[in-house]
Amino acid sequence: MRVSQARPILLSLCFWLCGSAAAYDGDPITNAVRDIGYLQGAPSRMDDKPEVYLAGGLLVMGAVIYSLDGQIRHIAHKNKNSFMAHTSRQAEKIGNSGYGLALLGGLAGAGWIIKDSKLTDTSIMALESFLAANAVGTVLKYSVGRARPYAGDGKRAFRPFSFKSSHTSFPSGHTTSAFAMASVFAARYEPVWVRAALYGGASIAALQRVYSEKHWASDVFSGAVLGTVTGYAVVRLSAGRAAKSARVIPVYGSGYTGVLASVPF
């Protein structure tokens, strides 16, 4: 079975597992739509200096990388060889949506089988992050219409709403997907080596897009930021939904049984 053919099955598996997850509330699609609204209003909520400084720093870094797009592409082109080409083809799978959904479906199913609710919940959160980040990224792709490196039009070529694959470079979808999923697991699992492996794998996916001339360096940087911000937002919002969820708890005592309902106001 091809990965593309397996996507509906894997998505169905994750949706079915939502009913068995201990902490995840709702379904990934509905929550992803809400996440998009939350992300759109994020700039208006940045009232703390650290957040403003971080946003400003990312904008400056993005501008610097944009100015170096041509040089970075030249370096990647100079270092092409058969070994790197083979490695690049394998690395492409890390950010490929089909393989990503397959991985999430497998992890969610494994968590349900071994009764690891944290793994199941985290996998579903990662799916939610994947959906929300890619929805925003797709709108940006067609709205900006930036030419891909292989198109030969240069880094300053923009054709908004052209709907041609050669002009959907910004941001990188593979990178967005990789970081959207990795950041959710990184936020939920504390060991440093786990986070290093997650972000290391996502970074390899980003570098592959530059090496294969599918994206400029600033495209993958933007995708990494979009994916990471979305992932951490999903974890924060999921915690809030869980805290606000109604709960029914069985109560047993001497001579009576019943249930205790906990409903937030």
C-alpha positions in Angstrom: 0.0 0.0 0.0 1.4 3.4 -0.9 1.7 6.1 1.7 -0.7 8.4 -0.1 -3.3 5.6 -0.1 -2.8 5.0 3.6 -3.5 8.6 4.6 -7.3 8.2 5.0 -6.9 5.0 7.1 -4.2 6.6 9.3 -6.4 9.7 9.8 -9.4 7.5 10.7 -7.2 5.7 13.2 -6.2 8.9 14.9 -9.8 10.1 15.0 -10.9 6.8 16.5 -8.2 6.9 19.1 -9.4 10.4 20.2 -12.2 8.6 22.0 -9.7 6.5 23.9 -7.2 9.2 24.7 -7.1 10.2 28.3 -6.4 13.9 28.0 -7.0 14.9 24.4 -10.4 16.7 24.0 -12.3 17.0 20.8 -11.1 16.0 17.3 -7.9 17.2 15.5 -9.7 18.9 12.6 -12.0 21.1 14.7 -9.2 21.9 17.1 -6.9 22.8 14.2 -9.4 25.3 12.8 -9.6 26.9 16.3 -5.8 26.9 16.4 -5.7 28.9 13.1 -7.8 31.6 14.7 -5.6 31.6 17.7 -2.4 32.0 15.6 -4.0 34.8 13.6 -4.6 36.8 16.8 -1.2 36.0 18.3 0.5 39.4 17.4 -2.2 41.3 19.4 -1.4 39.2 22.5 2.3 40.0 22.6 2.3 42.4 25.5 5.4 40.9 27.3 8.8 42.2 26.4 10.4 38.8 26.0 7.8 37.8 23.4 8.2 41.1 21.5 12.0 40.7 21.6 11.8 37.1 20.4 9.4 38.1 17.5 11.7 41.0 16.6 14.8 38.8 16.7 13.1 36.2 14.4 12.2 38.9 11.9 15.7 40.3 11.8 17.1 36.7 11.5 14.7 36.0 8.6 15.7 39.2 6.9 19.4 38.3 7.2 18.8 34.8 5.8 16.8 36.3 3.0 19.7 38.5 2.0 21.9 35.5 1.9 19.5 33.2 0.0 21.6 33.4 -3.2 24.9 32.6 -1.5 23.5 29.7 0.5 22.0 28.2 -2.7 25.4 28.5 -4.4 27.2 26.7 -1.5 24.6 23.9 -1.6 25.0 23.6 -5.4 28.8 23.4 -5.2 28.7 20.5 -2.8 26.5 18.2 -4.8 27.7 14.7 -5.3 26.2 11.2 -5.7 26.4 10.4 -1.9 24.6 13.6 -1.0 22.0 13.1 -3.7 21.2 9.6 -2.2 21.1 11.0 1.3 18.9 13.9 0.2 16.3 11.4 -1.3 16.1 9.6 2.0 16.0 12.8 4.0 13.0 14.1 2.0 10.8 11.5 3.7 11.2 13.2 7.1 9.1 16.1 6.0 6.9 14.3 3.6 3.3 14.5 4.7 2.5 10.9 3.9 5.3 9.5 5.9 4.6 11.9 8.7 1.0 10.9 8.9 2.0 7.2 8.8 4.4 7.8 11.7 1.8 9.6 13.8 -0.8 6.9 13.1 1.7 4.2 14.2 2.7 6.0 17.3 -0.9 6.7 18.3 -1.8 3.1 17.7 1.2 1.9 19.7 0.3 4.2 22.6 -3.3 2.8 22.6 -2.0 -0.9 22.5 0.5 -0.5 25.3 -1.9 1.8 27.3 0.5 4.8 27.1 -2.0 7.6 27.1 0.7 10.3 26.9 2.1 8.8 23.6 -1.4 8.6 22.1 -2.4 12.1 23.2 0.9 13.6 22.0 0.5 11.9 18.6 -3.0 13.3 18.2 -1.8 16.8 19.2 1.0 16.5 16.6 -1.6 15.7 14.0 -3.6 18.8 15.1 -0.4 20.8 14.8 0.4 19.3 11.4 -3.1 20.3 10.1 -3.1 23.8 11.5 0.4 24.7 10.4 0.0 23.3 6.9 -3.4 25.2 6.5 -1.6 28.5 7.3 1.4 27.5 5.2 -0.7 26.7 2.2 -2.5 30.0 2.3 0.9 31.8 2.5 2.3 29.7 -0.4 -0.4 30.8 -2.8 -0.7 34.3 -1.5 3.0 35.1 -1.7 3.7 33.2 -4.9 7.5 33.1 -4.5 9.5 31.4 -7.2 11.3 28.2 -6.3 15.1 28.2 -6.9 14.8 25.7 -9.7 12.4 28.0 -11.6 15.4 30.2 -12.4 13.6 33.5 -11.8 15.7 34.5 -8.8 14.9 35.0 -5.1 13.0 38.2 -5.7 10.4 36.8 -8.1 6.9 36.8 -6.6 3.7 36.0 -8.4 0.8 36.1 -5.9 -2.1 33.7 -6.6 -0.4 32.2 -9.7 -1.2 28.6 -8.4 1.8 27.1 -10.1 4.0 24.7 -8.2 7.1 26.6 -9.4 5.8 29.6 -7.5 4.9 28.1 -4.1 8.3 28.3 -2.4 7.4 30.3 0.7 7.2 28.8 3.2 8.6 25.3 2.9 5.8 22.8 3.5 8.2 19.9 4.3 9.9 22.0 6.9 6.6 23.3 8.4 5.3 19.7 8.7 8.5 18.4 10.3 8.8 21.2 12.9 5.0 21.2 13.6 5.2 17.6 14.7 8.6 17.6 16.3 7.8 20.7 18.5 4.7 19.0 20.0 6.8 15.9 21.1 9.6 18.2 22.3 7.2 20.2 24.4 5.7 17.0 26.0 8.9 15.0 26.5 11.6 16.6 28.6 14.8 14.6 28.0 17.4 16.7 26.2 18.4 13.8 23.9 14.8 13.4 22.8 14.5 17.1 21.9 17.9 17.1 20.2 16.8 14.1 18.1 13.5 15.6 17.2 14.8 19.0 16.1 17.8 17.4 14.5 15.6 15.3 12.3 13.4 18.3 11.4 16.5 20.4 10.6 17.7 17.6 8.2 14.4 17.9 6.4 14.9 21.7 6.1 18.5 21.4 4.8 17.3 18.8 2.2 14.8 21.3 0.8 17.6 23.8 0.2 20.0 21.2 -1.1 17.5 19.9 -3.6 16.8 23.5 -4.8 13.1 23.2 -3.9 13.3 26.1 -1.5 15.4 29.1 -0.5 17.0 29.1 2.9 14.6 31.8 4.1 11.7 29.6 3.0 12.8 26.8 5.3 13.6 29.2 8.2 10.0 30.6 7.9 8.6 27.0 7.8 10.6 26.1 10.9 9.3 29.1 12.8 5.7 28.5 11.7 5.8 24.8 12.6 7.4 25.4 16.0 5.1 28.2 17.0 2.1 26.1 16.0 3.3 23.1 17.8 3.8 24.9 21.1 0.5 26.7 20.7 -1.3 23.4 20.2 0.2 22.0 23.4 -0.8 25.1 25.4 -4.3 25.1 24.0 -4.7 21.4 24.5 -3.8 21.8 28.2 -6.5 24.5 28.5 -9.1 22.4 26.8 -8.4 19.5 29.1 -8.6 21.7 32.1 -12.0 23.0 31.0 -13.5 19.6 30.1 -16.3 18.1 32.2 -15.4 14.9 34.0 -17.5 12.1 35.4 -15.9 10.2 38.2 -17.2 6.9 39.7 -17.6 7.1 43.5 -17.8 4.0 45.7 -18.5 4.0 49.4 -19.9 1.8 52.2 -23.5 1.1 51.3 -23.6 3.3 48.2 -22.3 3.8 44.7 -22.6 6.8 42.3 -20.9 9.3 40.2 -19.4 12.7 40.8 -19.7 15.2 37.9 -17.1 18.0 37.7 -18.2 20.8 35.3 -16.2 24.0 35.0 -17.9 27.4 35.0 
